Amino acid sequence: MRVYVPVTSGQLARVVAEGRLDGPFRAHAVTAALQEAWPEAEDEEWEYAAQAAAGVASLAARGEGDVPRRLVLAADVPDVRPAGDETEPTLVEVDADLPWKRIASAHVDVEDLSPAVVAAYLSDEELPDVVDGVELDHDLAWFATQEIRTLV
């Protein structure tokens, strides 16, 4: 199953250095709950929703010293457990370790986000279209696995 793993810049550096992410960890995926909540959507829209949720989760997980960017690893894992509710229908728990070979790509903001943009993403309010001159519905840039090391 394809999952979208939210990571901070510090976590990404450890994944690159160690060649794996230790389980268990939380991720986002297309779940039955998401499909039930949004039945008119298609596969691509559900995948985008899971990736977007992981991006916001990566911002929420940032600690001191982490760069203000959405950082998401797309990976294929054998099994997940639903961990969300109606407010987070994409949330899943992955028990197994994630070896580097299961990582398919990374999805990342190409520039650091301002504090106002980070606050907008983390707000419970509906997202405005633009904050600090940044369109908030912009897609994350895609990086192949061989390019991920350049992000650290």
N, C-alpha and C positions, 0 to 999 in steps of 0.2 A: 504494500500500500504506500502511496506517495504521501509524505508528511512534510510540513513546513515548520522548521525548527527555529524559534526565535533565539538569537544569541546576542550577547554584548560583544564589544570589541575585545575585551579581556578573554571571554569564553572562546571567541574565534581564534585568538592567538594560541590558546591551549589546544584547541582541536587541531590546528595546523602543526603545532610542535609535537603532539602526542599521536597524531594520526587517527584519533577517535574521539567520540563524546561518550563518556560513561553514562550508562543508564542507572536508574530510571530517570526520565526527563519528560517534560511536557512539550507538546507540539500541537500543530493545527492540521486538520485534514478534512476532506469531504466525508461527512458522517451522515448517517440516516437522519439524525436530528436536523442537520442543515437542509437536507433534501426535503424533509417534511415541512420545514419552516418556509422554504422558498421553492415550491413545486414547479413553478413556471420557468425556473432557470435551467440552463443547459450545463453540461459538464465543465466547460471552460469558465463559466461564471462562478460555479461552485469552487473550482480550483482557485480562481482569483480571490474569492471571499476568504478562503482559508489562508492564502498567502498574505492578504492584507491584515487579517487578524494577527498573524505571526509577526508582521512588521510592527504593529502597535505594541504587541507584547514585548518585543525586543527593546522598544523605547522605555516601557514601564520597568524593565529589569535592570536598566542602566545603573551603574554605581559610580562613585567618584573616580574620575580618570577615564571612564569609558567615553568614546566619541559619540556625539549626538546624531546618530544615523540609525535608520532601520536596517537591521542585518538579519537575513533569513537564509537558512540552509535548506534546500530541497533534497529530500532523501527518500529512498525506498526501504521500508522496513517490513519484516514478516508479519507483525501483529501489533495491534493497538487496542487500548481500552478506552471507550468514551469516558470523558472526565468533565464535560461541560454540562450546561443547563440551557434554558431558553435564551439566556443572555449571552452565552458563549457556546453556540452549537457546534463549533469547529474544534473545540478543545479535546485533546486526547492525551493519554498517558502511554509512553513507550517504556517497557521494562528492560529491554535488551540494550546492550552497548551499541553504539552506532560507529562501525568502522569506516574509515575514509572511503573504501571502495563502494560503499552504499550511498555516498553523497553524490547527487546528480549535478547540482549547480548551487550558486549563491545568488541572492537577489538583494541589492544594496542601494541605498541612496548614494549618489555620486558626490554629493557635497554635504558638509555638516549642516545640521538644521539649527536654526536659531532657537533660543529658549521659548519664544512665542509660538513657533511652529510645533515644538515638542509639546507644549502645554495644550495646544489645540487638539493634537492627536490624542492626548491622554484625558481630555475633558469628557464629561458625560453629555455635553451639549452636542447638537448636530454640528458637523464640521462646516465651517464657512468655506467658500470656494478658494479664497486667497488669504494668507496671513504673511506679513512681512515680505510681500512680493512673491511668495512661493505658492504655486497651485497645489492644493492639498490632495488632489486626486491623481497626481502624477505617478506613473509606474516606477517600480524599482528597476535598476539596471541589472541585466543578467550577466553572470560571470560563469564560465566553464570551470570545471574542477581544477584544471591546470593553472587557472588565473587566480584562484582563491588566495594563494600565498601572497600575492601582490597587495591584498587588502589589509594585511597585518602591518 
